[in-house]
Amino acid sequence: MIELVYPLDPAPLAGPAAAASEMLPIVEVNGMVVGRSSREWCHCSEEKPLHPVVHLYVVDRFSRWYLQHRGPQVGTFPGKWDMAAGGHVGYGEMYEESLYREAGEELSLFDFTPQYLDNYLCDFEDQSELVNVYAAIGAFDPHPDNFEVQEGRWWTMEEIEASLGTGVFTPTFESEYKTYRERILAML
């Protein structure tokens, strides 16, 4: 597992500072924080600075996967079904801190034990992310925030498999589901 390593003094500011913007760490692939920048600049600049994100998969003991239906106002993949929770690591946060914050904000889910699965680089047209993937196994009662998450529900594996490739899910979910499905099921 790669952990973020922050400098003793605040990392240099990269790009224009946006007023009241969420600040994100800019990282190297080894987790070394080399800068900080606004979320907007991380997503819209030609430099595409690498910044960390977290993804959480929530699965119960019956092999059902809790998925979120992304709200229509979110910037990426609105209206698609996606992993249970996820988001950007804020400047100064560690991965698990941001994982708990995102799960709390999106699903009011606080009492879980995340299991680290992997990290990988994801290069989009407008941004580059260092993705850290986690799973939580157990009996949970998530409550979507009705803003970022329009709704949520438990999906059987048969429902997921039947919907792959139909445009129901985000491309990120489809890719990660195929990659990590067996590792997650081995935790049950």
C-alpha positions in Angstrom: 0.0 0.0 0.0 1.3 3.4 -0.9 0.6 6.1 1.6 0.8 9.8 1.0 3.9 11.6 2.3 3.4 15.3 2.9 6.3 17.8 3.3 6.8 19.5 6.7 5.8 22.9 5.2 2.8 23.4 2.9 3.6 22.1 -0.6 3.9 24.8 -3.2 0.8 26.0 -4.9 0.4 25.0 -8.5 -1.9 26.7 -10.9 -4.2 29.6 -10.1 -5.7 29.6 -6.6 -9.5 29.5 -6.8 -11.3 31.3 -4.0 -13.0 28.9 -1.6 -12.0 26.0 -3.7 -11.3 22.5 -2.5 -7.5 22.0 -2.4 -6.0 18.7 -3.6 -2.6 17.3 -3.1 -0.5 16.9 -6.3 1.5 13.6 -6.0 4.1 11.5 -7.7 3.2 7.8 -8.3 5.0 6.8 -5.1 2.7 9.0 -3.0 5.1 11.9 -2.4 3.1 15.1 -2.2 4.9 17.7 -4.4 2.3 20.4 -4.6 -1.3 21.5 -4.0 -3.9 22.9 -6.2 -7.5 23.7 -6.6 -9.8 20.9 -7.8 -10.8 23.0 -10.8 -7.2 23.4 -12.0 -6.5 19.6 -11.4 -9.5 18.9 -13.7 -9.1 21.5 -16.4 -5.4 22.3 -16.9 -3.3 21.0 -19.8 -0.8 19.8 -17.2 -3.3 17.3 -15.8 -1.5 17.1 -12.4 -1.7 13.7 -10.7 -4.0 13.8 -7.7 -5.2 11.0 -5.4 -8.8 9.6 -5.1 -10.4 6.8 -3.2 -13.0 4.3 -4.2 -15.0 2.1 -1.8 -16.9 -1.1 -2.7 -19.5 -2.2 -0.1 -20.5 -5.9 -0.3 -22.7 -7.9 2.1 -22.3 -11.6 3.1 -24.8 -12.6 0.4 -22.5 -11.3 -2.4 -24.7 -8.3 -3.0 -23.0 -5.0 -4.0 -24.2 -1.7 -2.8 -24.1 0.8 -5.7 -24.8 4.5 -5.9 -26.9 6.1 -8.6 -25.0 9.3 -9.4 -27.0 12.5 -9.2 -27.8 14.5 -12.4 -25.8 17.5 -11.2 -22.4 15.7 -10.6 -19.7 16.6 -13.1 -18.6 13.1 -14.1 -21.0 10.4 -15.3 -24.2 11.9 -14.1 -27.1 9.4 -13.9 -24.9 6.3 -14.0 -24.5 3.6 -11.3 -21.2 3.5 -9.6 -19.2 2.1 -6.7 -20.7 2.7 -3.2 -18.6 5.8 -2.5 -15.6 7.7 -3.7 -14.0 11.0 -4.2 -10.9 13.2 -4.0 -8.4 13.2 -1.2 -8.3 16.7 0.2 -4.9 18.4 0.9 -3.6 17.3 4.3 -5.7 14.1 4.4 -4.5 10.5 4.3 -6.3 7.9 2.1 -8.4 6.3 4.8 -9.4 9.7 6.3 -10.8 10.8 2.9 -12.4 7.3 2.5 -14.4 7.7 5.8 -15.2 11.4 4.9 -16.6 10.4 1.5 -18.6 7.4 2.8 -20.0 9.6 5.5 -20.9 12.5 3.2 -22.4 10.4 0.4 -24.0 7.5 2.4 -23.9 8.4 6.1 -21.7 5.3 6.5 -19.2 5.6 9.3 -18.9 2.2 11.0 -16.9 0.0 8.6 -13.5 -1.5 8.3 -12.0 -0.8 4.9 -9.7 -3.4 3.3 -7.1 -2.0 0.9 -7.2 -3.7 -2.5 -4.9 -1.8 -4.8 -3.9 1.5 -6.4 -3.5 2.3 -10.1 -3.1 5.3 -12.4 -6.1 6.5 -14.3 -5.6 9.0 -17.1 -8.7 10.7 -18.3 -8.9 13.3 -21.1 -9.0 16.2 -18.6 -7.3 14.8 -15.5 -4.9 12.2 -14.1 -5.7 10.3 -10.9 -3.9 8.0 -8.5 -6.8 5.7 -7.6 -6.8 3.8 -4.3 -9.4 1.0 -4.1 -10.9 -0.4 -0.9 -13.7 -2.8 0.0 -15.9 -3.1 3.1 -17.6 -6.4 3.8 -20.6 -6.7 6.2 -24.2 -5.8 7.0 -24.5 -2.0 6.4 -27.5 0.3 6.1 -26.3 3.2 3.8 -28.4 6.3 3.5 -27.7 8.3 0.2 -27.3 12.0 0.6 -29.8 12.7 -2.3 -27.3 15.2 -3.8 -24.2 13.6 -5.1 -25.9 10.2 -4.7 -29.4 10.3 -6.2 -30.2 6.8 -4.7 -28.5 3.6 -3.8 -29.5 0.0 -3.7 -28.1 -3.5 -3.3 -27.4 -5.4 -6.6 -27.0 -9.1 -7.0 -24.0 -10.3 -9.0 -26.5 -11.6 -11.6 -28.0 -8.1 -12.0 -24.5 -6.6 -12.4 -23.4 -9.1 -14.9 -26.5 -8.7 -17.0 -26.1 -4.9 -17.0 -22.3 -4.8 -17.9 -21.8 -3.1 -21.2 -25.3 -1.6 -21.5 -24.4 1.9 -20.4 -26.0 1.6 -17.0 -22.7 1.8 -15.1 -19.8 4.2 -15.1 -16.8 2.9 -17.2 -14.8 3.1 -13.9 -17.2 0.8 -12.1 -17.2 -1.7 -15.0 -13.4 -1.8 -15.2 -12.9 -2.1 -11.4 -15.6 -4.7 -11.0 -14.0 -6.9 -13.6 -10.5 -6.4 -12.0 -11.4 -6.7 -8.3 -14.6 -8.9 -8.3 -12.7 -12.1 -7.3 -10.5 -10.5 -4.7 -13.6 -8.9 -3.1 -15.6 -12.2 -3.2 -12.6 -14.0 -1.5 -13.2 -11.7 1.5 -16.6 -13.0 2.2 
